[in-house]
Amino acid sequence: MIDWTDRYCRQFHRVLSREALLYTEMITANAVIHGDRDRILGHAGDGPVALQLGGADPGALGEAARIGADQGYDEVNLNCGCPSDRVQSGAFGAVLMRDAPLVADCVAAMIAAQPLEVTVKCRIGVDDDDPREVLPRFIETVAAAGVRRFIIHARKAWLQGLSPKENREIPPLDHALVIGMKREFPQLSISLNGGVQSLDEARALLEQGLDGVMIGRAAYQRPFDVLGRADAIIWGKGAAQTRAQVVARMEPVIAAHLAQGGRLHQFTRHMLGLFAGESGARAWRRILSEEGGCAGAGIEVLHRALAATGERLAA
């Protein structure tokens, strides 16, 4: 989720859930190696976070994985599922589904370079592939290189003719195929991604034998309904919190960010969906959208947005 799950988004999501494994946006190996590491890789080390890498050069990916481990991440993930034009031009992302031996070389280099678990996120196939033939071969080849956990987006990626947005909606989902991969590879951890909209759906999938469920856009667009309730519903931990309590817990995080010269919008743009489905949602979004990006916007904007929902700040 490039440009979505940045460090500020993840700090907000961590306030919502202590237990969920959060992923960075996909970062290219070369950006990790040559870029501003504090800006690109900096994160609050409170709770599990996976560094999601993009690339197809084993040496560069190994070095990027080592840097990620040194930066305090808990897992390093190789993205073999993103269908964007950017990754196609660089011959990585979903393009790698066509070259399982290369993926095996990449993950082997990543495993050898550092101590963290290396995982792979992939599609069920690309273009005219038959997923029932391609996906098991891909898993078998990559697992032989040392990967034990796969996160499978249950759609094909169409690399020609569909936009990235269409690739999230048009190719049909095949949850049954992903569940079947767990039966075929019981020794591996298999998680499902794609089309999951609620914790009830996630729990039902887990009950069918899957080891995990990744929720992307639903968690971003309705963060309280998904992440805010996940600890209690999925892990049976912690008392349910309110949206006002989430805002209260974000206040010192945002205040510290502003004191260091940051902008309010860097956080509040990720918080627009906090009241999704509630009567005050429109007012909350409007105030944060209109005022949060203004020069000098401070914590009082957050207070006004909360008051407009009818909620009161609560510890």
C-alpha angles and dihedrals in degrees: 000000000000113000091009112073098045123149093277093051090050092051089054092046091049090057087055096048131020093186108043117104105237124205129210119233110269109283122190117240091237091054089054092049100042105021136084098290096195092054096040101037105023113121142155104265094214108119132355118317128176123209108225112208132194124201146090104225111099094206095051093044091050091052092046091050091051091051090049091053090050089051092059104257119153100217139013117220128194112213112222095159112063110111100190122135089244094061093041091056088051093045095236136099111049090356087075090068085078094058112046093165090058090049088051090053091048096051092043089057091047092050093048093049100058145006102251125103113265116215134182130223113199146158126247089250144312134255112326096356118132100234093205089063102032102043098055091047091049093050093046093050095046094043089055087062091058108273113137102173128059128182107201123199101213096223134079117246114232104208094187125048101011130084121228088258092051089048087063094052116022108052105078120251118245106193090160091063092054091048087050090055089061090055091047094047105031091161091063130073108243122190126182128225130180135073098008108143106173146024089249089060091046092051092049090053092049089052088059091064104270117140096219147355125220117208116192123164096018089056090050097044096041102024098161094050092051112024097022091060101031098092092056099038102037103027101024091230132132133003120283113267130211128237090247089055089052090053090049091052091049093051098079090042091054094040091055090049092051091047088058092054099266125141126249092228091064087072105025095055086067093047099059093103097051092104096036110152094017126112093246096049096105094051091046092052094044096053095044092046097045100038106023094075097048118114110267094013109164142186091286088076089061089049092051092048091051093047090052090060091057091245125123127222107264133183 
